[in-house]
Amino acid sequence: MSEIMESAQRQMNEVEDIVIAKKTATTIPFDPDATEFPTRKQLPRIPGTPEGSAWVWGENDHLGRLNLLTPTRVKAAAAEIKLGEMVSINLPLNVPEVPAFHREPFKHEIKVLLEGRAYDDLYQLNTQSGTQWDGFRHFACLSDGVFYNNTRVDDIIGPKANDKCSINHWSEHGIAGRGILLDYRSYADEKGIQYDAHESHHITYDGLDQCGKHQGIDIRPQAQGGDIKIGDLLFIRSGFVKAYYNRSREERCERSSRDHEADLLNSFPFTGVAREEQIIDWLHDCYFSAVAGDSPTFEAWPNTQGRYLHEYMLPLWGCPIGEMVDLEKLATKCRELNRWTFFITSAPANVPGGIGSHVNGTAIF
């Protein structure tokens, strides 16, 4: 009897696998476990939402594309753990010493509880000063001031403030899945592509495509025959952190503390992902659960025309953006193992009403 039951269960599992394999997201709210999602050009027009929005997870959604980190996908991503080797992707909290965009530097004090016997820490910090997640309350559509899933300014500050789309929801859900690294800096060095990561060099789709091929990765989504899986967490190394440490302390501080009062948002130059249609389609259609880079902006900065990538990813799609992630040790480990995928975990701060958080991330091979 047990053999019959086991055989029946196997058949049921096979049927379930077939059903899941053909699950297409067609009805809003989308099923996060679906295996096929619309491309950017196929997005349904949702009445009352900004053009190009993908508010597809329900009216009360706070997670955006973190919804894609389902138990099924997290369990599958755990197969990346083969050696048990861990790599931190976090800069020290006091790096950079002078944050960009005139943000407050990290301050640390020791509080004496009992002299010689017991002590506490006192932290004062801006969550955007170091290795950070940009939450959905961080950046709105600049044209109308709407944040992800119709979050408004009154939800964030003032007497009606609440925790709609705030960072605590990420913490309560958790972030874990398959990470993939595109080491553009190493690729560029090998190909003789010269640039200063502290200047506005644009990393194009073609550049990332060639970088992926150099690493043995097809950066197209699986639906198009590539290697990117739905829910992957993307990391792009521009070399910003390496360039930061290679500069003198005086030069690092001078570059970050220049007087840019006339146009604070667009004055600081950084290397990052190009703001081009092919990149925008790719970032959307791969259905990354999150993206991250090692520069303070992820995208090439400043912006000279059109929408910021931040506007697409945060308010329109609900895709978290990580910045100033320390990818140096991670890149070294990936090259050593000739493996560019890994299991990744992140523990955002559980702060109701919070805007962002330090990443607190670990890659595991």
N, C-alpha and C positions, 0 to 999 in steps of 0.2 A: 504493500500500500504506500509506503514511504517513497519508493521509487516512482510510483505513478504520480504522487503529489509533486515530487521534485521535477518530473518531466513536464507536468502541467504548468508549474511555476516558471520553468525555463521558457516555455512557449508563450506564456503571458508576458514575460520580460521582453521577448523578441518582438511581440506585437506592440508593446509599449514603446520600444526603441524605434520601430517603424513610424508610429504615430508622431513621436516627438521629432523625428528627423524631418517630418514634413510639416511641422507646425509653423504657419506663417502669421505674422502680426497684421491683422486687417481691421480689427475693431478696437476703438479707444474705450477704456484704457487697454493698452497693449499688454499681452502676457509676457512678463520678463523672460520666461523660459522658451519663448519662440526662437526658432533657428533662422528665420528669414524676416528682415525688417525692410521698410521702404528706403530707397535711396533719398538723398536730399531733394532731387528733382521729382520724386514720387510722393513727397510728404503731403498728407491731406491738409487742406486749408481748414483751420479751426476757427469758426466765427468768434469775433471778439478778442483775438490774440494778434500779436505783432506778426507781420509778414515774415515767413521763414521760421516760425516757431515750431518746436517739436514738444509741446506740452502734452505728451501722449500717455502719461502714466496715471492720470486721474486728477480730479480737481483738488484733492487734499494731499497730493504728492509732495514730499520734501526731499526726495533722494535723487531725482533726475536719473542719469544713467548709472548711478550706483545700484539701481534696481536690477541691473544686469548681473550683479554678483549674487546669483542665486545659489542655494545649496548644491545644485547639480554642477554648476560651473566651478564653484570653490572646491568641491570634491575632485573634479577633473584636474584642476590646477595643482592640487596637492601631489599629483604624479611628477611634478617638476622637482620635488624634493628627493634627491637620490644620494647625496653625500652628507646632508645635515650641516653643511657649512653656511654660516650666516655673515652677511655684510650689512653694516649700518649705512643708511643713505642720508644721515642728518649732519649738517654742519654744527659746530659748537654754537650755543645760543648767543654768544657774543661776537659771532661772525655774520656779516661784516661789522667791523667796529663802528663805522659810520654808514648806516643804511641809506639806500637811494630814496629819492623823492621826499627828502627831508623828514623821514620817519624817525621816531624816537629810538635810540640805541637801548640795548638790553642792559639792565642794571641788576646786580646781585649783591645782597647784603646777608651777613650772618647775624641771626638774632640769638642772643645768649638766654637760654632758659635757666641753666644752673651752671655757674662758672666752673669750667674744667670738667663738667659731667654731661651736659645736654645742650644741644643747639638745634635751631631751625634755620630754614632758608627764607628769605624774602626776595621775590622776583618782581620786577617791574619791566613790562615788555609790550611791544607792539607785535601782534602775531604775524604781521607782514614784514618783519625786520630780518628774518632768516629763512631757513628751510620751511616752506609754508604751503598750505592749501588755500587757494582762493575759494571761499564759499560763495553760495548763490546770492548773498546779500552784498557782496563786495563790489559788483559792477553791473550797472543797468544798461538797457538800450539807451544810448545817449540822446536819441531823438525824442523819446517820450518818458523817460524815467521809470520804465517798468522793469522789475526784476523777474527772476524765474518764476513761472507758474502764477503770474499775476500778483506777486509780492509787491507791495507799495511802500513808499517812504514811511507812511503812518504805521506800517507793521514793524518798522525797524527802530524808529525813534519817536518820542512823544508820548502822550498819555494813553494812546491806544496800542502801544508797542506790544508785540507778542513773539512767539517763537516760530512763526511761519517761515519755513525754508532756512532755519538757522542751523548752525554747525552741530548742535547737540543731536540732531537726527542722524547725521553721519556716524557719530560716535555710537549711538544706540544700535544702529544697523551693523556697523563694522565694515572694514575695508580689507579684503583679502582676495587674491586671485593670481592669475598668470601675468607676470610682467615681461615686457620685451624692450630691449635696449637697442637703439640705433646710435652707434658711436660715430657721429658725423665728424667730430674733431680728428679722430685717428684716421678715418677715411680720407679727409681733406689733406692731412699731413702726408699720407702715403702718395697721394695723387698730385702733390705740389700746389694745392689750392691754399693760397695764403690769405689770412684775414686776422684781425684783432677782435677777439670775442667781446671786448669792451667798446667796440664800435658797431655801427648799424649794418652788419652783414646779414643778408637775407638767405636763409636756407630754403631752397625751392623744393618742389615735389620731385623734380628730376634729380636733384642732389640727394634727396632721401632715398629715392628709388635705386640710384647707383650705389649708395651706401649700403642699402639692404642687400643688393646683389653681391657686393663685396664681402658681406658677412654670411652669404648663403641664405638670405631671407627674401621671399617675395612679399613686398609690403602691401600688396592688394588684399582686400578682405577675402575670406574663404569663399563667399558667395560668388566672387569673380575669379576664383581659382588660385588665390594667394594664401599666405600663411597666417594672416591676422585673424584671430578668433574673436567672436562676439564677446565683449566683456573684458578683453585684454586691457592692461594698464600700460600705456606707452611712455617710454622715457627717451629723451633725445639729449645727447651730450654735445654741447657746443664748445666746451672747453673754458667756460667762464670761470669756474672755480680754480682750475689750474692757472689761468692768467691772473686771477686775483692774488693767489699766493706767490706768484712770480714777481709781483710788483712790490716796491718798497712800501712800508707803512705810510710814509708821507704821501706818496703818490696815490695810494688807495683812498686815503682820507680826503685828499684834494679833489679827486674826481667825483666823490659822492657828496661833497659839501659846497659845490659851486652854487652861485646865486642864480637861480632859475625862476625867480618870482614871476616874470612876464608870462611864461608858459610852462608851468611845472609839469603838466602831464606829458608834454611832447619834447622835453628838453634833454632828457638823459638817453644817450645812445647805447643800445645793446644788440648783440647778435641774437637771432632767433628765427623761428619759422616764418616763412614769407607769407604775406597776405595776398594770396592769389587764388583764383577760382578752383584750380586743380587741387590745391592744398585744402581749401574749405570743403570741397566735395569729399576728399579722402578722409579728412578728420571726422566728417559726419558719417559717411557710409561704412566705415570700419566698425562703428558702434563700440568705440573704446569706452570703458567705464570711467576712465580718468586719463588725463595726459599730464606730463610733467617734463621740465627741463632744468638745466643747472643755472640759467641766467635769472635775473630778477623779473623778467617779463614773459618768458616762454616764447612769445612772438617777437619778431624783429621790431625794434623801437628806435626812433619814433614812428608814428603813423603819419603818412603824408596824404593819404586819400582813402575814402571809403570807410566802412566799419572796421573797428578793431576785431581781431579774432576773439578777444575777450567777450565782445558783444554776441558773437555767434555761440560761443561755447557755454558761457554762464547763463545769461538770461534767456536765450532762445532754445538751447538744447539741454541745459542742465547737466553739463559735463564739467566736473571739477578740473581745475588747473593747478598743478604743483610748480613751484618756482624755487630757485636756489637750492635744488636738491643736490646733494654731494654725490656725484656719479663717478668720481675718480677711482675709488677702491672697487666699485661695482664694475667699471670698464676693465680694470686690471684682471679681476676674477673671471669675467666673461672671456677675455682674450686667452687667459691661462687654460680655461676649460674648453675653449672654442664652442661655447654655448651662450646664446644670447637671449634665452628665456629662462625664467626662474619663478619661484613662488614669492609673492610680495605681500607684506602685511603693513597696515598703517593704523595708528590709534589716535584719531583726532580728539581734541579736548571736548569734554561733555559740558558745554556752556550754553544753557538755554538763552536764545537771543543772540548768540555769538555770530560774528561775521566770518572769521577764518580760524585757522589753527596751525600750529607747527605740525609737521607730518608725522614725526615719531615712527619712522618706517624702517623695516628690515627686509632684505632680500635673502632668500634661503635657496641653496642649490642642493 
